[in-house]
Amino acid sequence: MAMQRIAEVLAHPRWPWVAALLGVLLASPALGAGLQLDDHLHRFVVGLHARGEGLGPWWDLYVAAEGDPALTHARMDLGFAPWWTVPDLRVRFFRPLSAATHYVEYALWPDAPGLMHAHGLAWYAALVLSVGALLRRWLGPTWVAGLATLLFAIDDAHATPVSWIAQRNALCSATLTVLALWAHDRARREGWRPGGWLGPGLLALALLAGEASVAVLGYLGAHALWLEPARREGEPAGARVARGLRALGPYAAVVAGWSLLYVTLGYGARGSGIYLDPMGEPGAFLVALPDRAAALALGQWAWPGADAWAGRSAWAVRGGALLVGLGLVLGAIPRLRWDRGLCVAMAGAGLALVPAATAVPDDRLLLLVGVGGSAAVAAVVGVALGEGAERGPRAARGLAGALALPLLAVHLVVAPVSLWRHAGGLGDRLERPQRAAVASLPDDPALAAQTLVIVNAPPSFLSSTLWLWRWGSDRALPRRLAVLGSTFGPVVVQRLDAHTLQLQPVGGYFGDPFTALARGRAHPFAVGDAVVLSEWSVEIIGVARGRPTVVRVRFDRPLGSPELRWVAWRGDRFAPFALPPVGGTLALPGSATAPPG
């Protein structure tokens, strides 16, 4: 009787509203998260455009590097970018719709990040409602669709998009993508004429909000395969599918036009270890795809998050993802044999892993994977409880019964607690350590006439944060910043002469994910590589697996010049660094601070 009552509640037409409210309540700690990481850069760029000083068009808010070697070199010379940056590094995303939401906010309430987060929560509520409406169409107005909507709403993988203002593009693009799928389904199965133009139009808006919307192609292809209705009794499946694929022409035209515009205007990623552009670096993307997709799959359906799986053994992660995927498919077989909407949801979720793998695995990439992913979990639970299970083999029902309890434990118990815990933002994991590091740097008037030399920094420290957090304040900024190296391990420092240091990082530089934005594995160093800046230069003397193991740094002025201010990372802060005498050597210990996250 209790189960029947729960089923009635989950199947109620207004249940998506309840799920959306619950999701927003669990994510409400985001209201106090404030500005974080890229938010400071966005605020800085918006301010430049407001004063007419912006470097590019206003919609280039999601740009970290333009791919211009001259501009990159100028940033390296200033110290805004590290010397190991790939000269033609490009991290440039075309998201004018999402950018516009930030410009409006910084114009109306620039000093009220709580209102910005409230705006993001409104998008999240709209996303949950859209997912609920779509799943009720695909899975029917059943309690399984209601459970899937609930699982999506309370998924802790969504904590970063709802708590990070700069990540709102994911919420905007996902909401518009799901609405496009809803319009397409209604147009194809009910003959709703507005859906014929509304679906492609919503997809165009979704792509202008974020590149992740290309995941729609997997769901649309699956829809043509399983949900395209037959026009007459006994129509061959091949004719039905062919007609469904032809109906995708407007969507293909939208994606093709967007892709052409994207490439022509110079958007995309190149040289970065975090982002891999399938159009710009197809080889590197295909090499990374299996491991990234496997980590993302485990982040969606297992525990812990995708970023935790990304650092594990490649074969263990691939094997774990294969087992989880097979378990879900086999456990859902009794429904998959007759529920075509579930086939679309699960196939679409699997295909959505491919565009999500264009970035280093992280839960923030799983919004569109989670649309079908939540349906897969709900379907297995449904089979375990006998919902539509009579048509499947007994072994599949037994497997679903074995999987249901751990799936519910992860997605119905652990997930909402984790969502509440992490919706407070990235402060504890990422921003707070960086703020503490910047605060420990020198802050006196003499710094304005000096080059601040950081002998070794933890990889979690980004040199750009010094400029972003002190710019426009009463805190001192150096004339230039020179970060000689970045590693959590020990570094042996030798003074070769009055102008030259030789650095030997134990284990090599840049073997961690934190320095990957500036240089990916597809751009290894070689012995003899050199970077020449206006006041100092770097030469690579030793290399192992593409990572520098011996680096020689030479300054134009003597190392002891008062125009150079020396610091190094000591345990959990920057501290003054005393140069060894000429010919002398000293060892900097490894960081006592564990990598954040």
N, C-alpha and C positions, 0 to 999 in steps of 0.2 A: 504493500500500500504506500509506504514511504517512497519507494523507488518510482512508483507511478506518479506520485505528486511531484517529485523532482523532475521527472521527464516532462510533465505538463508545463512546469515553470520554464524549463529550458527551451521548450518548443513554442512558447508564447511569442506572438509577433512583436511584442515590445521588449523582449528579452535583450536584444542588442543594445537598447538604451541603458538597461541595468548594467550590462557588461562594460559599456563605455564609461558609465559613472564610476564603477568599481576600478577600472583601469586608471582613470584620472585621479581618483582618491589615492591609489597606491603610488602614483607618480607625483603626487602633490609636493613632496619635499623639494622638487625642482624649483619651486617658487622662491626658495631661499638660496639657490645655487650661485646667483650673481653672474658676472662675466668670467669666462674661462678660456685660456689658451687662445685659439683662433679668434674668439670674440674681441680680444684686445686689438688684434690686427684689423679686423673688420671696422671697429670703431675708429681706428687711426685712418684707414683708407677713406671711410665715409667723411671724416673731418677734412681730409685733403681735398676731396671733390667739392665739399661745401665751400672751401676757400679758393676753388679754381686751380688747385695744384696737383690734381690727380695725374698719374702717369699714363693711364689708358682710359677707355670708356667706363662709365659708371658701373656697368654690369659686370666688370671684371673684378668682382669682390672675392671670388673663389680662385684667386691666382696666387701661388706661392713663388713661381718662377716662370718667366715668359719664354724661355728657350733662346734668349738673346745673349751670346757670349760676352759682349761688351758690357751689358748691364750686370750680368752675373759677376764679371771681373770687378766692376766698380763696387758691388756689394761685398765681395770678398776683401777688397782693399780697405773698405771701411770697417769690416768685421761684422757686418750684418749677416753674412753667410760665411761658413767655414772654408778653409783653403781646399779641402778635399771635395768640394762641390763639382759635379760634372759641368764643364763649361757651357754646354748647351742644354742644361737641365730645364725641363719644361714640366710644370705642374699647373695646368691652366684649364679650368673647367667653365663651361658655358652654362650658367644657371641664372639667367636674367630675372625669371619670375621669383625665385627664392631671394635673389639679391634685392629686388624691389621691396620685399616685406621688411628687410632690415633697414633700408633707407627711410621707409615710412616711420619705423619705430625710432630710429635715431633722430628723426626730425620732430616727432611728437613727444616722446618721453625718453630723451637720451640718458637721463640719470635714474631711470626706473627699470632695472633689469627684471624685477619681479613681474612687471607688466609684459615684458618680452617673453618670459617663461609662461605666463598665463596664455599668451597667444599660441605658443607651442603646444600647450595642453589642449587648447581648442582644436588644433589640427589633429592631435592624437584622438580626441573624442570622435571627430569626423572620420578618421581612418577606421576606428573600431566599428562605427555604425556602417560604414561602407563594406567592410569585411563581412559583418553580420548579414547585410542584405545580399551580398554575392553568394555566401555559403548557403543561405536559405534557398537560393535559386538552384545552386549546383547539387546540394545534398537533400533538398526538400525541406519543408517546414517541420523538421524533426528535432528531437532532443540532441541528436548527434551534431547537427548544425549549431545548435545553441551551445553545446559543450565546446565545440571548436572555436566559436566566437569568444567564449569566456577564456579559453586557454590563450588565445591570441592577445586578449586585452591585458592579461596579467603576466605576460611573458617578460621575464627579466632581461631578455636580449634587447628590449626596447628602451632600457634605462638611459642609454646615452643619447639617442635621438630626442627623447622628451626632456632631457636635463641640460643639453648643450645647445645654446642658441644658434651657433654656427652650423649645427647639424640638422637644423629644421628642414633643410632641403630634402632630407630623406623622408620626412613626414609629408611634405607637400607633394613630392613626386609619387610616393606610394599611394596616397589618398586618390590622386587624380588617375593613377594607373588602375586601381581597383574599380573606380567609377567607370572607366573606359571598358573594363571587362564586363561590368554589370550591364552597361548600355548595349554592348555587342551581344551578350547572351539574350537579352530581351528582344533585340532586333531580329536575331536569327531564329529564335524558338517561338516568338509570339507575333512576329511580323510588325513589330513596333517601328514605324518608319523613321521617327526622329533619331533612333539609335544608329541608323546608317551613317549619319553625319556627326552625331554627338560622340560616338565612340572614337573615331579618328581625331576629332577636335580635342577631346579630353586627353588623348595620347600626346598630341602636339604640345599641349600645355604641360603635361607631365614631363616631357623631355626637356622643356625649357626650365623646369624646376630642378631636374637632376638626371644624370646619365643612367642611374639605376633602373629607370623605367623601361629600358630595352628588355628587361626580364619579361615584359608583357608578351613577347613573341613566343616564348615557350608555352605560356598558358593559352594563347590564341591558337597555336598549332595543335595542342592537345584538344582544344574545344572543337576544332574542325574534324579531328579524328573520331571523337567519341560523342559529342553533343549536337552536331549538325543534324537537324531532323530530316526524316525521309519525306519526300514530296508525295509519294504515292505508295500504296501497300506493295511490299515485295521489291522495292527499288534496291539494286545491288549496293553493297556497302562502298564499293569503289566509286560509284557515281556520287553517292552522298558525300564522301570525303572530298572528292575533287571539287564539288560545288562549294563545300565549306572553305577549302583552300582558296578558291577564286574570290570568295567574299572577303578574304584578308588583303586584297589588293590595295584598298585605301590605307590600311595600316602600314603595309610595306612601303607605299609611296611616302607616307609621313616619316617613317624611319629613314628611308633613303634620302629624302630631302634634308632632314635634320643632320644626317651623317655628312652629307656633302657640305652643308653650311659649316658644320663643326670643324671639319678638316681644312676647308678653304680659309677660314678665319684663324687658323693656327692653334686650335684648342686641342687638348689631349695631354698625355704624360709621356716623358722620355727621360731616361737616365736615373729615375728614382727607383729605390728598392721597395718603396711602399706601394706605389701605383704602377701597374703594368697595362699599357694601352694595347689591346689586341690589334688595333689598326696600325699603331706606330711601331710596336715591338712584338710581332706575332710569335716569333720563335721563343723569346723569353717568357711570354705569357703561357704558351703551351707547355713549356718545361715546368712552370710553377703551378699550373692548373690542378693536377691530381692532388698534390699535398694541400693546397689552399682549399679546394672544394671539400676534401675529406675533413679538414679542421672545421670548416663552416658547418658541414653536416652534423658533426658531433656537437658543435655549439648549439645547433637548432634542436636536436632530438635527445641529446644526452646531457651530461654535466661533467665538468664546469664549462665555462664559456669558450668560444672559438679561439680567443687569444691565448688561453692556457694550453690548448691542444697544439697550437702552431709551433711551439718550441720542443715538442716531443719527437721521438723516433719516427721517421717518415713511414716505415713499414707498420709500426704499431698504430699510427693514426689512420693509415689507409685501411688496415685490417679492421680496426674498430668501426670505421665508417661503413665498411662493407657489411659487417655483421649487423649493425644497427639498421641499415637500409634494407637488408634481406629480411630481418626480423619484422619490420613494419609491413613490408609487402606481403610476406607469407601470413602474418597475423591478420591482415586485412583482406586476404583472398576471398573469404566468404561474401564480403560486400563488393569487392572489385569485380566479381563475376556478373553482377547485375547492376551495380551503381555506377553509371557512366560519369556522373558528376564527380564522384570520388576519384575515378581514373584521371580526370582532367586536373583535379586539385593536386594529386600526388605527383603526376608526371610534370605538371607545371612547376611544382616546388623543386623537384630534382633539376630541371633545366634552369631554374632561376639561380642555382648555385654557380653557374658559369659566369654571368656578368658580375655576380657578387665577388668572384675570385679575382677581379681586376685590382683589388687592394689587399694588403696584408690582412689575414683573417681576424675579424673582430665582430662581436655581436651586433654592432651598429649597422652592419651590412645585411642583416637578416630579415628586414621588414617584409619584403615581398616573398622571400622563401617561406616565412612564417604563415602566409595566407594559406597555402596548401599544406604546410607542415603541421599546423594545428589541426587541420582536417584529418590528416593521417593518424595522429595520436587519438583523436576522438573516435575514429573509425575502429581502431584496434580495441579501444575500451568498449565500444558498442558491440563488437563481435564477442568479446569476453562476457558481456551481460546478455547475450542472446539476441541482440538486435540484428535481424537479417542473417543470422549465422546458420540457419537451417539448410542453406543451399551450398554450404562449403564442406570440405573434408573435416573429419573429426580432429585430425592432427593440427590443422590450422586453428581450430577453435581452442584446442589445448594450448597452443603457442600464444594465442591472443590472451588467454587467461593468465599465462605465466608473465606476459609482458605488461599487462594492464596495471598491476600494483606498482612496479617501479616507475612506469610512465606517469601515473597519477601522483606518485610521491615527488617526482622531479618537477612536473608541470603544474600541479595543483597545490602543492605544499611549499616546496623550496622556492619556486619561481616568484610567487607574490611577495614572500619575505625578502628575497634578493632584490626585487624591483623597488620595494620601499627603501631598502638600505642603500641602493646605488643611485636612486633617482635624485639624491642630494647633489649629484654632480661629480666632476672629476677632480675636485679640490684635493682630497686626501691622497689620491693616487698619483696625480701628475702636477697640478698647479701649485699646491703648497710646497712640495720640494723645490720647484723652480723658483718660487718667490723667496724661499729661505736662502737659496743659493745666490740670487741676485742681491738680496739684502746684505749678504756677507761680503760683497765686493766693496772696494774702497769708495768712499763718498765724501770727498773734500774738494775745495776749489782748485787745488793744484792739478787734479785729474784732467781738467779741461785742456791742459797743455801737454798731456802725456798720452802715450800709447799704452793701454793696459794689456799686459802679456800674461795669458793664462797658460802655464806650462802644461797642465793636464786638468781636464774637466771630466766629470761623469757624463756618460752619453745622454743622460736624461736632461742635461743642461743645454738649452738652445740659446745661442749667442744673440739671436734677434730679440729675445725677451728683455735683455738689458735695455735696449733702445725703446721698445714698446712701453715698458712699465715706468721708465724714467723720463721719457720724452714729455715735455710740457709741464713737468713737475719741478720742484726745487731740489731734486736729487741730482748729483753730479753725473755727467756723462764724459767718457774719455774722448780724446781727440780721435783715436782709433782703437779697435779691439783686435788682438791677435791671439787666437786659440791655437796652440801648437799641436795639441793632440787630444783625443777623447777615448777613454777606456775605463772600465771598472777595475782592471788589473794593475799590478805594479809597473812602474816605468823607471828605467835606469837613465839618468841624465849625466852626460859627459860634456865638459867645456873644452872644446878643441883649441880655440884661440880667443882673442879679444872680441870677435864678432860672431862666433859660431858655437852652436850647441848640437850635440848628437843625442837623439832620443831612441831608446830601445824598449818598446812596450812588450812586456811578457805576454806571449800569445798573439801579439799583433794588434794593430788598431782596427776598429770598425767591424768587429765580429759580432755585434749586437744589433737588435732591431731598431734602436733609438737613433742611430746615425744613418739609417737607411734612406731617409728622405732625400738627402743630398747626393747619395751615390749607391746605386744598386749593384748586385752581383754581376750583372751583365757588362759592367764597366770596371774590370779589375785594374789594379795598379801593376806596373812593371818596373824593374830596376832601371834607373836613369830618368824616370818621369820627374818633371820639375814644374813647380808653380812659382812664377815670379810676380811679386806685388811691388808696390811703389817703394816700400821701406824695408821689405824683407822677402826672403825667398825660401822655398822648401825643395829639397831633392830627396828622392826615394833611393836609399842605398840597399835595403834588403826587403824581400817580399816572400811571403808564404801563402799559397792558395789565393793570390790576388790581394792579400792584405799586407800593408806595410809593417815590417818588423824592425827596420832601422830607418830613421828619418834624420836628415841633416838640415838644420835651420840656420840661416845666416841673415843678420841684420846689417843695414847700411851703417848705422852708428854703433859705437861700442856698447856691449851688453850692459855695462855699468853706468851708462849715460843717465842723468836725471830725467831725461825725456821718456824713459822706459820705466813703467811700474810693474813689478813682478809679483804674481800670486800663483798658488797651486791649490788643488783640492786636498784637504786634510781631514779625512774621516767623514764629516758631514757638513763642511763649510769651506769656503775659500779663505786662505791665510797667506800672509806675506811669504815670499819665497826668496831665500838667500842663495845667490849664485855660488857654485863651487869655484875654486881658483882655476886658472888656466891649467889644463891637464888633469884636473880633479874630476871625481865622479861621486854621485850620490844617488840613492834609490828612493823614489817616491812610493809609499805603500799603496796597495789597492784600496778602493773605496770601502769604507765600513758601512756605507748605506746600501741596502739591497735595492736593486732596480725597482722602480715603482711599477705597480700593476702586476 
